[in-house]
Amino acid sequence: MSKFVVEAGNDEGLFCFFEDDGDTGYFYFYEPDGVGIIDHLHICDYPKKIGIRKKDVEVIWSNDYQKCGVKIWDKMFGIFDFASNNKIRHYIRNRETAPITDPSLLEGF
């Protein structure tokens, strides 16, 4: 069983993180000094079984901090878009799962 967390924060004290708890992979948006977990996206089940390792995961903020995304295998699979109050995910079933490719969603990363 693998378990890991990958996170990234912004200048306003907000964070996003990907958590593999061994059974599921979730992408969270949270405020550690206040509300706690604000929102989440279910990215996958059984990350180890489909080959997701900690070194494959990157959490990144857009240049203007209006979006935060999770990249797995160098491809985007989840985005919190704060400007539009939207969240997008492509649920990973296997390594061939298509990532998010919409240029308007990926703009700024």
C-alpha positions in Angstrom: 0.0 0.0 0.0 1.4 3.4 -1.0 0.5 6.6 0.9 1.7 10.1 0.1 0.8 13.8 -0.1 2.0 16.4 -2.6 1.1 20.0 -2.0 1.7 23.6 -3.1 0.7 26.9 -1.5 0.2 30.4 -2.8 1.0 33.9 -1.4 -2.3 34.1 0.4 -1.9 31.1 2.6 -4.1 28.8 0.6 -3.0 25.3 -0.5 -3.9 22.5 -2.8 -2.7 19.0 -2.3 -3.1 15.5 -3.8 -3.4 12.7 -1.4 -3.0 9.0 -2.1 -4.3 7.2 1.0 -3.7 3.8 -0.5 -7.3 3.4 -1.7 -8.1 6.7 -3.4 -6.5 9.7 -4.9 -8.1 13.1 -4.1 -7.1 16.6 -4.9 -8.0 19.1 -2.2 -8.2 22.9 -1.8 -7.6 24.0 1.8 -6.8 26.8 4.1 -4.7 25.4 7.0 -5.1 28.4 9.3 -8.9 28.7 9.1 -11.6 26.8 7.3 -9.6 23.7 6.6 -10.6 21.7 3.6 -12.7 23.9 1.3 -13.3 21.6 -1.7 -12.1 18.4 -3.3 -12.0 16.4 -6.5 -11.9 12.6 -6.7 -9.1 11.8 -9.2 -8.7 8.1 -9.0 -9.2 4.8 -7.1 -6.3 2.5 -6.2 -3.5 4.9 -7.4 -0.8 2.2 -6.9 -2.6 -0.3 -9.0 -2.8 2.1 -11.9 0.8 3.1 -11.5 0.7 6.5 -9.8 3.7 7.2 -7.6 4.7 10.3 -5.7 7.3 11.3 -8.2 4.6 11.3 -10.9 2.5 13.9 -9.2 2.9 17.7 -9.3 0.5 20.3 -7.8 0.9 23.7 -9.5 -0.7 27.2 -9.3 -1.3 29.3 -12.4 0.8 32.5 -12.8 -2.0 34.7 -11.4 -3.0 32.2 -8.6 -6.5 32.0 -10.0 -6.2 28.3 -10.7 -4.6 25.3 -9.1 -4.1 22.0 -10.8 -2.8 18.5 -10.3 -0.6 17.0 -13.0 0.1 13.3 -13.1 2.6 11.9 -15.6 3.1 15.5 -16.8 -0.6 15.8 -17.8 -3.4 17.8 -16.1 -6.2 15.8 -14.5 -7.7 18.2 -12.0 -8.2 22.0 -11.8 -9.8 24.3 -9.3 -10.6 27.5 -11.2 -11.3 30.2 -8.6 -12.0 33.0 -11.1 -15.0 31.1 -12.5 -15.8 29.2 -9.3 -15.5 25.9 -11.3 -13.7 22.6 -10.8 -12.8 20.2 -13.5 -11.4 16.7 -13.3 -10.8 13.7 -15.6 -11.1 10.6 -13.5 -8.1 8.4 -14.0 -9.1 4.8 -14.7 -5.7 3.7 -16.2 -2.6 5.2 -17.7 -4.3 5.8 -21.0 -7.0 8.1 -19.5 -7.2 11.3 -21.5 -6.1 14.4 -19.5 -7.6 17.9 -19.5 -6.5 19.4 -22.8 -8.9 22.5 -23.2 -6.5 25.4 -23.8 -8.8 27.8 -21.9 -8.6 25.6 -18.8 -4.8 25.2 -19.1 -4.1 28.9 -19.8 -1.8 30.4 -17.2 -0.1 27.2 -16.0 
